[in-house]
């Protein structure tokens, strides 16, 4: 069982994670869990921070978002499940930078399409998804280089890389 340090990480426990509730900063009740999850996100410092989601099921009535950089939301692998409406993203990084959304399963995915220097590595309905948003790889002494905007595996299980040459 993983219990991150409470000094640098906020811990959110699902309604069905009985044994981890005593260590949690926020405890969900299984109904409108976005309220507790958003409260944890809102409690992060303006410079960012980390939220660890214990295993269990989280049922959201609204997506999660906050306009700060450097946020990590980490689950306990596929044992952490975020449900919203089955269509829309459960978390949106907006136009922020440095968001890392990792190790949880969702019904509608996450949105880092407008974010910069961000990574999403999660499952959507038990299918692994990895996206890297707007990361720049400098390859010349003049500062120009390759700007990778998205790396993902498409429906045909082919790796796709979207980029430009930075010029």
C-alpha positions as CSV (number, residue, x, y, z in Angstrom):
1,X,0.0,0.0,0.0
2,X,1.3,3.5,-1.0
3,X,1.0,6.4,1.4
4,X,2.8,9.5,-0.1
5,X,4.3,12.1,2.2
6,X,1.6,14.5,3.4
7,X,4.1,17.4,3.4
8,X,4.2,17.6,-0.4
9,X,1.1,15.7,-1.5
10,X,-2.6,16.0,-0.9
11,X,-4.3,12.6,-0.6
12,X,-7.8,12.0,-1.7
13,X,-9.6,8.7,-0.7
14,X,-12.5,7.3,-2.6
15,X,-15.7,6.2,-0.8
16,X,-14.7,2.5,-1.2
17,X,-11.1,2.8,0.1
18,X,-11.8,2.1,3.7
19,X,-8.2,1.4,4.9
20,X,-6.7,4.6,3.4
21,X,-9.3,7.1,4.8
22,X,-7.3,7.8,8.0
23,X,-4.3,9.0,5.9
24,X,-6.4,11.2,3.5
25,X,-6.7,14.9,3.4
26,X,-10.0,14.6,1.6
27,X,-12.5,11.7,1.7
28,X,-15.1,11.3,-1.1
29,X,-18.6,9.9,-0.4
30,X,-19.2,8.3,-3.9
31,X,-21.7,11.0,-5.0
32,X,-20.5,14.3,-6.6
33,X,-16.9,13.4,-5.8
34,X,-15.8,16.4,-7.9
35,X,-16.6,18.6,-4.9
36,X,-13.8,16.9,-2.8
37,X,-11.5,16.5,-5.7
38,X,-11.9,20.2,-6.8
39,X,-11.4,21.3,-3.2
40,X,-8.0,19.4,-3.1
41,X,-7.1,21.0,-6.5
42,X,-8.0,24.4,-5.1
43,X,-6.0,23.9,-2.0
44,X,-2.7,23.4,-4.0
45,X,-0.3,26.3,-3.8
46,X,-0.4,28.8,-6.7
47,X,3.0,27.3,-7.7
48,X,1.3,23.9,-8.1
49,X,1.5,20.6,-6.3
50,X,0.5,16.9,-6.3
51,X,-2.7,15.1,-5.6
52,X,-2.7,11.4,-5.0
53,X,-5.9,9.5,-5.6
54,X,-6.3,6.2,-3.7
55,X,-7.7,3.2,-5.4
56,X,-11.4,3.1,-5.7
57,X,-14.2,4.7,-7.8
58,X,-14.8,8.4,-8.0
59,X,-18.1,9.6,-9.4
60,X,-17.9,13.2,-10.7
61,X,-20.8,15.6,-11.5
62,X,-18.5,18.1,-13.2
63,X,-15.0,18.0,-14.7
64,X,-11.9,19.2,-12.7
65,X,-9.8,22.3,-13.7
66,X,-7.8,25.0,-12.1
67,X,-5.7,27.8,-13.7
68,X,-2.3,27.1,-12.1
69,X,0.8,25.4,-13.5
70,X,2.8,22.4,-12.3
71,X,0.0,20.1,-11.1
72,X,0.4,16.3,-10.8
73,X,-2.7,14.1,-10.3
74,X,-1.7,10.5,-9.7
75,X,-3.8,7.5,-9.1
76,X,-3.1,3.9,-8.0
77,X,-3.2,2.6,-11.6
78,X,-6.4,1.0,-13.0
79,X,-7.6,0.5,-9.5
80,X,-8.4,4.3,-9.5
81,X,-11.4,5.0,-11.6
82,X,-12.8,8.5,-12.4
83,X,-16.3,8.5,-13.8
84,X,-18.0,11.6,-15.2
85,X,-20.4,11.3,-18.2
86,X,-18.6,8.8,-20.5
87,X,-18.0,11.5,-23.1
88,X,-16.3,14.6,-21.8
89,X,-12.9,14.8,-20.2
90,X,-12.8,14.3,-16.4
91,X,-9.8,16.7,-16.0
92,X,-8.9,19.7,-18.1
93,X,-5.5,21.4,-17.9
94,X,-6.7,24.3,-19.9
95,X,-3.9,26.5,-21.2
96,X,-1.6,25.8,-18.2
97,X,1.9,24.3,-18.2
98,X,3.4,21.4,-16.4
99,X,0.4,19.2,-15.8
100,X,1.0,15.5,-15.3
101,X,-2.0,13.3,-15.2
102,X,-1.0,9.7,-14.5
103,X,-2.0,6.2,-13.4
104,X,-5.8,6.2,-13.3
105,X,-8.7,5.0,-15.4
106,X,-11.5,7.3,-16.7
107,X,-14.7,7.0,-18.6
108,X,-14.1,10.1,-20.7
109,X,-10.4,10.8,-20.8
110,X,-8.5,14.0,-19.9
111,X,-7.8,17.1,-21.9
112,X,-4.3,18.6,-22.2
113,X,-4.8,19.7,-25.8
114,X,-4.3,23.4,-25.0
115,X,-1.7,22.9,-22.3
116,X,2.1,23.2,-22.6
117,X,4.8,21.0,-21.3
118,X,2.3,18.5,-20.0
119,X,1.9,14.7,-20.0
120,X,-1.1,12.5,-19.6
121,X,-0.5,8.7,-19.1
122,X,-3.7,7.0,-18.1
123,X,-6.4,4.5,-19.1
124,X,-9.7,5.4,-20.8
125,X,-12.1,2.5,-20.3
126,X,-9.1,0.1,-19.7
127,X,-7.3,1.3,-22.9
128,X,-3.9,2.9,-22.2
129,X,-3.6,6.5,-23.4
130,X,-0.4,8.6,-23.5
131,X,-0.3,12.2,-24.6
132,X,2.5,14.7,-24.5
133,X,1.4,18.3,-25.1
134,X,3.6,21.1,-26.5
135,X,7.1,20.0,-25.4
136,X,10.0,21.5,-27.3
137,X,13.2,19.6,-28.1
138,X,16.0,22.1,-28.9
139,X,18.4,20.7,-31.4
140,X,20.5,23.7,-32.6
141,X,22.7,26.3,-30.9
142,X,20.3,29.0,-32.2
143,X,17.5,27.7,-30.1
144,X,15.4,26.4,-33.0
145,X,14.4,22.8,-32.7
146,X,11.6,20.3,-32.9
147,X,8.4,21.2,-31.0
148,X,6.5,18.0,-30.2
149,X,2.9,18.8,-29.7
150,X,1.3,15.4,-29.3
151,X,2.3,11.7,-29.1
152,X,-0.4,9.1,-29.0
153,X,-1.5,5.7,-30.2
154,X,-4.5,5.9,-32.5
155,X,-7.4,3.5,-32.8
156,X,-5.4,1.3,-35.2
157,X,-2.7,1.0,-32.5
158,X,-0.3,3.1,-34.6
159,X,2.0,5.6,-33.0
160,X,1.3,9.2,-34.1
161,X,3.6,12.1,-33.5
162,X,2.5,15.7,-34.2
163,X,5.3,18.2,-34.4
164,X,6.7,21.3,-36.1
165,X,10.3,22.3,-36.8
166,X,10.2,25.4,-34.5
167,X,11.1,27.8,-37.3
